[in-house]
Amino acid sequence: MANFLKTTARAVVKLDPSLAPKDIAALADAGLTAYHAVKKAVAILQPGTKAVVIGAGGLGHIGYGGKLNVPTIDIISTEINFIGNLVGTYNDLAELMTLTAQGKVELHTAMYPLDAANDAIHDLDSGKLRGRGILIP
């Protein structure tokens, strides 16, 4: 689908020569969102603090229409903080690419040629796909 993507130079992130787009494609979505959430949470997490991350793969699998039910007294008495997140910023993505080039980010992907898209969907449906499936044009 790469030939259908239209963007400007302003939206392009320079990659380290050690990174190939097919190897880090999922970072521009799932990785960026997770990275941005961590950056937001780090400001309130001190060493020894506990954090709960709620999600179920593929980014909480679209945490839209779900509900979180926590009694107000529990929020107040235990000083619970909630941090929501949708995606990240351009700078977050650039930082994430730098961390990835330094070997500090591990990404699990399975690559499929574009004409094997049905195989990718089958693997996803049958639970055989670990991490993200990447279609390569």
C-alpha positions as CSV (number, residue, x, y, z in Angstrom):
1,M,0.0,0.0,0.0
2,A,3.1,2.3,0.1
3,N,2.3,3.8,-3.3
4,F,-1.1,5.0,-1.9
5,L,0.5,6.9,1.0
6,K,0.7,10.7,0.6
7,T,2.6,12.8,3.0
8,T,5.0,15.7,3.2
9,A,8.7,15.8,4.2
10,R,7.5,17.4,7.5
11,A,6.0,14.0,8.5
12,V,9.1,11.9,7.7
13,V,11.4,10.7,10.4
14,K,15.1,10.1,9.4
15,L,16.1,6.5,10.1
16,D,19.4,5.3,11.3
17,P,21.0,3.3,8.4
18,S,20.8,0.2,10.6
19,L,17.0,0.3,10.5
20,A,14.8,-0.9,7.6
21,P,11.3,0.4,7.3
22,K,9.8,-3.1,7.2
23,D,11.6,-3.9,10.5
24,I,10.3,-1.0,12.4
25,A,6.9,-0.2,10.8
26,A,4.9,-1.2,13.8
27,L,6.7,1.3,15.9
28,A,5.0,4.2,14.1
29,D,1.7,3.0,15.6
30,A,1.8,0.6,18.5
31,G,5.3,1.5,19.6
32,L,4.7,5.2,19.5
33,T,1.5,5.0,21.5
34,A,3.2,2.9,24.2
35,Y,6.3,5.1,24.3
36,H,4.1,8.2,24.7
37,A,2.2,6.6,27.5
38,V,5.4,5.7,29.3
39,K,6.7,9.3,28.9
40,K,3.5,10.7,30.4
41,A,3.6,8.2,33.4
42,V,7.3,8.7,34.2
43,A,6.6,12.1,35.6
44,I,4.6,10.7,38.4
45,L,6.3,7.3,38.9
46,Q,9.2,7.3,41.4
47,P,11.5,4.4,42.1
48,G,9.6,1.6,43.9
49,T,6.2,2.9,42.6
50,K,3.8,0.4,41.2
51,A,1.9,0.9,37.9
52,V,-0.8,-1.2,36.3
53,V,-1.0,-1.2,32.6
54,I,-4.4,-2.3,31.2
55,G,-4.5,-3.7,27.7
56,A,-4.9,-6.8,25.7
57,G,-2.6,-6.7,22.8
58,G,-2.8,-4.5,19.7
59,L,-2.9,-1.5,22.1
60,G,-5.5,-2.7,24.6
61,H,-7.3,-3.8,21.7
62,I,-9.0,-0.6,20.9
63,G,-9.3,0.2,25.2
64,Y,-12.9,2.4,22.8
65,G,-16.3,1.8,24.5
66,G,-14.8,-0.1,27.4
67,K,-15.4,1.0,31.0
68,L,-13.3,1.4,34.0
69,N,-15.3,1.2,37.2
70,V,-13.3,2.4,40.3
71,P,-15.1,3.6,43.4
72,T,-14.4,7.3,44.1
73,I,-13.3,6.5,47.7
74,D,-10.7,4.1,46.4
75,I,-9.3,6.8,44.1
76,I,-9.1,9.3,46.9
77,S,-7.9,7.1,49.7
78,T,-5.2,5.4,47.7
79,E,-4.4,8.5,45.5
80,I,-4.8,6.6,42.3
81,N,-3.8,8.4,39.1
82,F,-5.2,7.5,35.7
83,I,-3.3,8.4,32.5
84,G,-5.1,8.1,29.1
85,N,-3.3,8.0,25.8
86,L,-4.2,7.9,22.2
87,V,-0.9,8.3,20.2
88,G,2.4,10.1,20.4
89,T,4.1,13.1,19.0
90,Y,6.6,13.5,16.1
91,N,9.4,14.0,18.7
92,D,8.3,10.8,20.5
93,L,8.6,8.9,17.2
94,A,12.1,10.4,16.5
95,E,13.2,9.4,20.1
96,L,11.8,5.9,19.6
97,M,13.7,5.4,16.4
98,T,16.9,6.5,18.1
99,L,16.3,4.0,21.0
100,T,15.5,1.3,18.5
101,A,18.8,1.9,16.6
102,Q,20.6,1.7,19.9
103,G,19.1,-1.8,20.5
104,K,16.9,-0.6,23.4
105,V,13.6,-1.6,21.9
106,E,12.5,-5.1,21.0
107,L,9.7,-5.5,18.4
108,H,8.0,-8.8,17.6
109,T,6.8,-8.9,14.0
110,A,6.0,-11.4,11.3
111,M,6.5,-10.3,7.7
112,Y,4.3,-11.3,4.8
113,P,4.6,-10.4,1.2
114,L,1.6,-8.3,0.1
115,D,0.1,-11.1,-1.9
116,A,0.1,-13.2,1.3
117,A,-2.3,-10.9,3.1
118,N,-4.8,-13.7,3.5
119,D,-2.2,-15.8,5.2
120,A,-1.5,-13.0,7.6
121,I,-5.2,-12.7,8.4
122,H,-5.4,-16.5,8.9
123,D,-2.4,-16.5,11.2
124,L,-3.9,-13.6,13.2
125,D,-7.3,-15.3,13.5
126,S,-5.8,-18.7,14.5
127,G,-3.6,-17.1,17.2
128,K,-0.3,-18.0,15.3
129,L,0.8,-14.4,14.9
130,R,3.1,-13.1,17.7
131,G,3.3,-9.3,17.8
132,R,2.4,-7.5,14.6
133,G,2.0,-8.7,11.1
134,I,3.7,-6.5,8.5
135,L,2.7,-6.6,4.8
136,I,5.6,-5.9,2.5
137,P,4.8,-4.4,-0.9
